[in-house]
């Protein structure tokens, strides 16, 4: 069955292959499409052709299928086999359309995906424009100055260069043959390098500078075991040379690194690299020490934060060591005299430029310029001399200096005055004790690093500072010993082993973490730092002390010393700063609790904040002067001016003129005296009155209590500001001249325009005369004693002198009653008559007493008469308008007082304008200047703003600021670690 069907299939396939309608290509039948296969396989020609659905599986044509083949149901065609030519174009079109859409879709999708992927990669790439500053500018400009095309054409081809290269195969064979010859020397060099690396590792300054120097080197024991001593010496010299070679290489690399860091910092400083630079650790720490310095000075306390305290005998080289560490000659120098007169805190930090600046100044001193160095030394000397109080030689006030530069080790050093053994002439008697107390105060800090400087060129027995250091740090856990002037010591000391004993800590009765030997120059103050460093390096290279292993390589040069001191300083900082922060935190809690208990309703205002508050109140009070009404100013000025000039007007103008017999003489006398008064005294008196009035009003505003808002803590400050402002204020000199003209014109006017002005003048005259009469009655009562009413009511008697004056008064009153038009002065015969009348009654009287009594009696009589005349003149305005024609009434005194009154009114108005327009503003300006001066003078603020509340607020501010800065410093320290 299976064979029959297979045979039929073969017949059909052969007929299709031989048909002229078939496919004209060499492809087998299996390559045709399934549809075309079904079209070309009818069952049989005799069968009835029917169209049926296609039901076929790809398994029928698979060579992997082991199942028996089934009969394929091909599609029947109505008219037999369908011609292949009719479907060729359709099949080709369908294939082409399918390929086009596939290609088009793939292109569109692939392009979109590629673009998206490219955008993502582009966003992920960093922006390299910000890093163009790394490449120098001249690199970008090379194409402008160099023609690269000509250069490329001028270069030889690769083939020509290959011909010039040596035959490396032959060279390799040559080296192979020589390997056996040089292998022993190669091994020896390797051993030398390894030994030198080991020695360098053991001699690293940061690691071994603080080891106990009394221990013997293990290498010395090994060298003793070697039988051949010459080989050991030779190897030792080779190691020393190798070590010096590596040391020079390290110095060269450090120098290059310093230059690179300098370039980077300079670019940051110029703003090319736009990023915010954080404050360095050492600057943050120095700020904390500056605040603590002020805090300690106020309360006589000492904090326990680490510092490097530099102590030593006078002229031992302390300043030179500090200058070598700071790499600049910044301190004033003197030959054998005391130059360091106060503690100098030097903060060393790294920066792009070698500069120095003071804490309280913005000026930078360029340490690379000699003129700036000289100015800096002069400024330090001036500050030291200003800090020393009168009668003293040294001062406890600290001068804070910051030095920045490339390659500087970060640390804080305090240079103290040199310890002396004898007080010489010109010094204060307590200079020695003061220096010892200052040194002890700094060294008592358990976290302070003591840098003990000892002069190596003098006998060790003459040292004073070593005993002091051993007392402060007996275990030597925080002391570094430095032997200076080693070059002189090597030249002068007979036994070099004595220097070795000093460096090993066996000679002095003190212990230390590390011992160093340095050379700080040849003693010439004009030497530069570079020349000193070269001289120091040259000396130690050729020194027998180093060659004979009396000194070790890590114990010499100021470079190693600065590295060791910096490491020790930061080690101490890391160990103690958190403990100090906790201590200040506890102090802050105690102070805040005290404030809450004592001042629960007040804000914590420190001295500066209180000063600002007082300043605003004072300025508000000065501005209040401008709010005073013109009426108030004029009333005060007119009243005060009349009180000041009324005596002169009554005694020197009105009374003499009233003694005349007629009105013409009265007016003439009045005009002359008024003119003299206006030219000489009146303007000056008016200005004095105006200035005193301004002072009184200013004082009233300053001292006036404002209810609950008044704070008596500002009283002393306000009083000081008031006094200083008044002292500085000067009245405008031109005002007096203009005021004289105004006053003269006012007194020249005699025309009273209406009855109201006439009545006002009479009222003014009556008030003045009544006031004078009251004063005169009081004087007479003091002269003659109480009258009979007071004697009976209060049981008061008269004295003998009062009885004599009373009798004299009675006699003089009889004389006036006899002659009511009597002159103002007694004649001599009248004085004699009165004296004889009194003597007849047994009363002896001196003529001067009679005249003195007469003056008061006549004055009272005259004032009463003048008051009566005022009453008569109330109806005299009509006669005044007619110039007193056909009238016996004369009221010239009323006109005089009207002129005076009008002059007072005009003067008060003029002074008021000058006050409000000019003087008040000038006073306000003076007050502002005084407040600014007080704000800059811290001592003045401390003196004027005192009290427990101020002190407690000041403590809180300081402690909070210290704690916050310490916490910020600790956080930055942890981040750096």
WOCOR-V986227 format. One line per field, one symbol per residue. ss: DSSP state (@ for helix, = for strand, . for the rest). phi: phi as a letter, one per 40 degrees, with the letter a starting at -180 (. if undefined). psi: psi as a letter, one per 30 degrees, with the letter a starting at -180 (. if undefined). A space follows every 10 residues. Layout:
ss = ???
phi = ???
psi = ???
This chain:
ss = .@@@@@@@@@ @@@@@@@@.. ........@@ @..@@@@@@. .......... .......@@@ @......... .......... ...@@@@@@@ @@@@@@@@@@ @@@@@@@@@@ @@@@@@@@@@ @@@@...@@@ @@@@..@@@@ .@@@@..@@@ @@@@...@@@ @@@@...@@@ @@@@@@@@@@ @@@@@@@@@@ @@@@@@@@@@ @@..@@@@.. .......@@@ @@@@@...@@ @@@@@@@@@@ @@@@@@@@@@ @@@@@@@@@@ @@@@@@@@@@ .......... @@@@@@@@@@ @@@@@@@@@. .......=== ===....@@@ @@@@@@.... .......... .========= ....====.. ....==...@ @@@@@@@@@@ @@@@@@@... ....====== =====..... =====...=. .......... @@@@@@@@@@ @@@.....== =====....@ @@..@@@@@@ @@......== ====.@@@@@ @@....@@@@ @@@....... ...====... ........@@ @@@@@@@@@@ @@.@@@@... ..@@@=.@@@ @@@@@@@@@@ @@@@@@@@@@ @@@@@@@@@@ @@@@@@@@.. ......@@@@ @@@@@@@@@@ @@@@@@@..@ @@@@@@@@@@ @@@@@@@@@@ @@@@@@@@.. ..@@@@@@@@ @@@@@@@@@@ @@@@@@@@@@ @@@@@@@@@@ @@@...@@@. .@@@@@@@@@ @@@@@@@@.. ...@@@@@@@ @@@@@@@@.. ....@@@@@@ @@@@@@@@@@ @@@@@@@@@@ @@@@...@@@ @@@@.....@ @@@@@@@@@@ @@@@@@@@.. .......@@@ @@@@@@@@@@ ......@@@@ @@@@@@@@@@ @@@@@@@@@@ @@@@@.@@@@ @......... .@@@@@@@@@ @@@@@@@@@@ @@@@@@@@@@ @@@@@@@@@@ @@@@@@.@@@ @@@@...@@@ @@@@@@@@@@ @@@@@@@@@@ @@@@@@.
phi = .ccccccdcc cccccccccc ccccaccccc cccdcccccc bccacccccb cbccbabccc bccccccccb ccccccbcbg ccccccbccc cccccccccc cccccccccc cccccccccc cccccccccc bccccdcccc bcccbbcccc cccccccccc cccccccccc cccccccccc cccccccccc cccccccccc ccbccccbcb cccccccccc cccccccccc cccccccccc cccccccccc cccccccccc cccccccccc gcccaccccc cccccccccc ccccccccbf bbcbccabcc biccgchccc ccccccgacb bcbacgbcbc bacbcbbcac acbcbbaccc accbbcccbc cccccccccc cccccccccc gbbbbccccb bbbbacgccc abbbcbdccb bbcccgccdc cccccccccc ccccccbccc bcbbcccbcc cccbcccccc ccbccgcbbb cbccfccccc ccccbccccc ccccgbccca bacabbbbbb hcgccccccc cccccccccc cbccccccgc bcccbbgccc cccccccccc cccccbcccc cccccccccc ccccccccbc bbccbccccc cccccccccc cccccccccc cccccccccc ccccbccccc cbbccccccc cbcccdcccc cccccccccb bdcccccccc cccccccccc cccccbgccc bccccccccc cccccccccb cccccccccc cccccccccb cccacccccc cccccccccc cccccccccc ccccgccccc cccbfbbccc cccccccccc ccccccccbc bcccbccccc cccccccccc cgbcbcdccc cccccccccc cccccccccc ccccbccccc ccgfcfaccb bccccccccc cccccccccc cccccccbcc cccccccccc cccccccccc ccccbbhccc cccccccccc cccccccccc ccccccc
psi = eeeeeeeeee eeeeeeefkf fakilgklef flleeeefeg ildlfflkkk jllkjlkfff gkffkflkkl kkjlkkkehb kkkfefgeee eeeeeeeeee eeeeeeeeee eeeeeeeeee eeefkljfef gffeklefef gefffkjfee eeefklleee eeffkljfee eeeeeeffef egeeeeeeee eeeeeeeeee efgkefegfg lkffkkkfee eeeffkejee eeeeeeeeee eeeeeeeeee eeeeeeeeee eeeeeeeeef gejilkklkl eeeeeeeeee eeeeeeeegh lklhkkljjj lllkgfgeee eeeeefhkif kklljfljej flkjjjjklk lfkjlklleg kfkkkjffke eeeeeeeeee eeeeeffklk glellfkkkk kkkklkgkkk ljkjjlkkkl fkjlkflkfg eeeeeeeeee eeffjfgkkj jjkkkfflkf ffkefeeeef eeiffgfgkk kkjlhfeeee eekejffeee eeffgfekhl llelkkklkh aggkfgklee eeeeeeeeef egkfeeegge klefglkfee eeeeeeeeee eeeeffeeee eeeeeeeeee eeeeeeeeif gkljkaeeee eeeeeeeeee eeffeffkke eeeeeeeeee eeeefeeeee efeeeeeffl fleeeeeeee eeeeeeeeee eeeeeeeeee eeeeeeeeee eefkkhbffk jfffeeeeee eeeeeeefkk kkffeeeeee eeeeeeffkg jjeleeeeee eeeeeeeeee eeeeeeeeee eeefllafee eeeghklkle eeeeeeeeee eeeeeeeejf hllfkkleee eeeeeeeeef ggjkkkeeee eeeeeeeeee eeeeeeeeee eeffggeeee fghhkhkfkk hfeeeeeeee eeeeeeeeee eeeeeefeee eeeeeeeeee eeeeefjeee eeefjlleee eeeeeeeeee eeeeeeeeee eeeeee.
